[in-house]
Amino acid sequence: MSRQAKRKQNPTLIPWRLYVVVGFVFVLFASLIARAAYIQIIEPDKLRHESDMRTLRTTSNQVQRGHITDRNGDMLAVSVPVRAVWADPKHAHDQNAFEDMRRWQALADVLQEPVDKLVNKVKRDPKKRFVYLKRQVTPAVAEYIEKLKIGGIYLKAESRRYYPAGEIAAQLIGITNIDDVGIEGIENTYNTWLTGTPSKQKVRKSRDGRVVERLDIVQEGENSNDIVLSIDQRIQQLAYRELKRATEMYQATSGSVVVIDVHTGEVLAMANTPSYNPNSRDNLQSHRMRNRALTDTFEPGSTVKPFVVAAALEAGTVKSNELIPTSPGWMRIGGRQVRDSNNYGDMSLAKILVKSSNVGISKLALSMPVQQLLGTYQSMGLGNYSGINLTGESAGLIHDRRRWSDFERATLSFGYGFTATPLQLARMYATLGSGGVLYPVSILKLREPPQGQQVLSEQVAKDVMQMLVGVTEAGGTARQAHIEGYPIAGKTGTSRKAVAGGYGDDYVALFAGVAPVHNPRLAISVVINEPKGDKYYGGDVAGPAFAKIMSGALQMLNVEPISEREAVKLASAPRSAE
């Protein structure tokens, strides 16, 4: 029987099938409508949340770290654009990115990494969405990586700090870490000021990562700020060059130089050796990164003798024209001896300083209450912070005792029994040059002259300055620190280094001074730590470096030298009776 005949025998077959199909379609559409109604009316937030999870992102703009410049606008630290190479392991696995190992080998070569190590970073956790492969690669390397087109490998913008001055100002400027956060020096102290805050914005991104809609501002950003230092890069370079030459010549362990403007307290140079290259992070050594000019302390030796004279003049226990007997060239104090290199007989205050007489200066110290001497030291900045506000600064150490033996009082007068930093020593001499006005030390360029404190009478300061002129003239202890045309008021120092149970065989060679005497402009301290060989005295080791730095710096600042006749007149000016 044919199929058509069967249909004619069962006329209900076709309508029944039709009803089933129509009913199925109706149920399907009813289900779709019900589902759509449920999603859009009863519970619309769930899918919105799922969508937002996949498309909403918070982006932030990159804020470049602020510049650090010297007082003349020369760059000392600047941020340069670099890129970070990162991987999305999940995306890399999804795209079968490991099939073409030639591209991975090329990537490993340009990143200077073993290819196995690089691949394992990405393969280790297929569910991970982010892993760094290399930070701070150059734009040229980044461009090459983009051309490799490896699935799951991406680049993002970041910045790297560059220091044009290199090792010359390394300890002062400091460095940042790989995340551009300051960890040493100025970079660390003023990190918040230099950093700024990036603005954050909520955006909607497509599947390929493109921004299709910009929504709300999540956080308003703040621009970074620049810093202008008081440093003069020309003087800084000169100071570092001469300091390095001196430490190498005398095979010294380390050295420091500080140059201060006597009228403002601004630091024009602060250099240390050994130094390091802040642009190369390989083999960084902590002892090279330390800013010794403000962290390391030493016993200042004879460099404090001018301030003993000043204290005695202020106390009225001695007059400027008084003679001090020092024969026979030694004296016994409390069972101990204080000795001079020669028997100088009766000495004026000026000659005591010129010949650096321990006997003469000890008698001055014993002629006044010990608190008078210690008070003068402290008023000149010893035992206190300088106001420079740099991390790691040491205040030095002055003991606070009720009772001092006579010998201890004598040793205080020639620079033993307390400690100071190179910065404090330069500040003391700057106070002499400013007419007895103590200024807070500033590493930032000042817009207006600061308010100083009169800690020493102006006349006493001028008298002591005149007494010190002979130190660098014929017959003085620092003939090598003499500068033609720029009379110096300075003092040498050679202090023995303390060890457990007494003093060892190592020395610290020092010279500090102010110039020019008739119109003071700069104060400089030079400290050479542990010079080797036959020469270790301050006049021989630190004096020549002082002369070259002071002479060059004054010329850079256009300070006019005086004529030979004026220099002779100044040198022969009455300072005290002989």
KASUL-V296662 format. One record per pair of residues at least 24 apart in sequence whose C-alpha atoms are under 8 Angstrom apart, sorted by the first residue. I is the first residue (numbers start at 1). J is the second residue. Records with the same first field share a line. If there is no record, write none. Layout:
# KASUL-V296662
I->J  J
This chain:
# KASUL-V296662
55->204  205  206  207
56->202  203  204  205
57->202  203  204  205
58->200  201  202  203  218
59->200  201  202  203
60->198  199  200  201
61->198  199  200
62->157  158  198
63->195  196  197  198  223  224
64->159  195  224
65->180  194  195  196  224  225
66->194  195  224  225  226  227
67->194  225  226  227
68->226  227  228  229
69->226  227  228  229
70->228  229  230  231  232  233
71->228  229  230  231  232  233  445
72->232
73->228
74->233
75->163  164  165
76->163  164  165  173
77->161  162  163  164  173
78->161  162  163
79->159  160  161  162
80->159  160  161  162
81->138  139  157  158  159  160
82->136  137  138  139  157  158  159  160
83->135  136  137  138  139  142  155  156  157  158  159
84->132  133  134  135  136  137  155  156  157  158
85->132  133  134  135  137  142  153  154  155  156
86->130  131  132  133  134  153  154  155  156
87->122  129  130  131  132  133  152  153  154
88->122  128  129  130  131  152  153  154
89->122  123  125  126  127  128  129  130  131  152
90->126  127  128  129  152
91->129  151  152
92->122  151  152  153
93->123  126  152
95->151  152
96->151
97->150  151  152
103->148  150
104->150
107->145  148
110->141
135->178
136->160  178
161->279
162->279
163->278  279
166->276  277  278  279
167->275  276  277  278
168->236  237  240  271  275
169->236  270  271
170->275  276  277  278  289
171->271  272  275  288  289  290  291
172->270  271  291
174->278  289
175->278
185->291  390  391
186->390
188->391
189->389  390  391
193->224  225  226
194->224  225  226  227
195->224  225
196->221  222  223  224  225
197->221  222  223  224
198->222  223
227->444
228->444  445
229->443  444  445
230->266  267  268  442  443  444  445  446
231->266  267  268  269  270  443  444  445
232->268  269
233->269
234->556
235->268  269  549  552  553  556
236->268  269  270  271
238->549  552  553
239->269  270  271  549
240->271  272  273
242->545  548  549
243->271  272  273  545
244->273  274
246->528  541  542  545
247->273  528  531
250->531  532  533  535  541
251->531  532
252->528  529  530  531  532
253->528  529  530  531
254->528  529  530
255->292  526  527  528  529
256->292  293  422  526  527  528
257->293  422  524  525  526  527
258->293  422  423  426  524  525  526
259->426  522  523  524  525
260->426  427  430  522  523  524
261->430  521  522  523
262->430  431  433  434  520  521  522  523
263->434  449  521
264->439  449  450
265->427  430  439  440  441  442
266->441  442  443  444  445  446
267->441  442  443
293->421  422  423
294->392  393  394  421  422  423
295->392  393  394  421
296->394  421  422
297->394  396  419  420  421  422
298->419  420  421  497  508
299->415  416  417  418  419  420  495  496  497
300->415  416  419  420  425  493  494  495  510
301->414  415  416  493  494  495
302->356  414  415  491  492  493  494  495
303->414  415  491  492  493  510  511  512
304->413  414  415
305->353  356  361  413  414  415
306->353  464  468  491
307->376  377
308->361  364  365  373  413
309->349  361  364  464
310->456  460  461  464
311->372  373  376
312->364  365  367  368  373
313->460
314->456  457  460
315->368  372
317->364  367  368
318->364
320->349  463  575  576  577
321->348  349  575  576  577  578
322->348  349  576  577
323->347  348  349  577  578
324->348  349  360  363
325->360
326->359  360
329->359
330->359
331->359
333->406  407
334->405  406  407
336->407
347->578
348->576  577  578
349->467  576
350->464  467  468  470  575  576
351->467  578
353->467  468  471  491
354->467  468  470  471  475  476  477
355->471  475  476  477
356->477
358->414
361->410  413  414
362->409  410  411  413  414
363->410
365->409  410  413
366->406  409  410
370->404  409
379->455
380->427  428  431  438  455
381->424  427  428  438
382->420  424
383->420
386->423  424  440  441
387->440  441  442
388->440  441  442  443
394->421
395->420  421
396->420  421
415->495
416->495
422->525  526  527
423->525
425->512  525
426->512  513  523  524  525
427->523
429->512  513  514  523  524
430->514  522  523
432->461  462  464  465  514
433->461  462  465  514  515  517  520  521  522  523
434->520
435->459  461  462
436->460  461
463->575
465->489  517
466->517  573  575
467->575  576
469->517  571
470->571
477->539
478->538  539  540  543
479->539
480->539  540  543  544  547
481->539  543  544  545  546  547
482->547
483->547  551
484->561  564
485->561  562  563  564  567
486->515  516  517  551  561  562  567
487->515  516  517  518  567
488->513  514  515  516  517
489->513  514  515  516  517
490->514
492->538  539  543
493->537  538  539
494->536  537  538
506->530  531
507->531  536
508->536  538
509->536  537  538  539  541  542
510->537  538  539  541  542  543
511->538  539  542  543  546
512->546
515->550
522->550  554
524->550
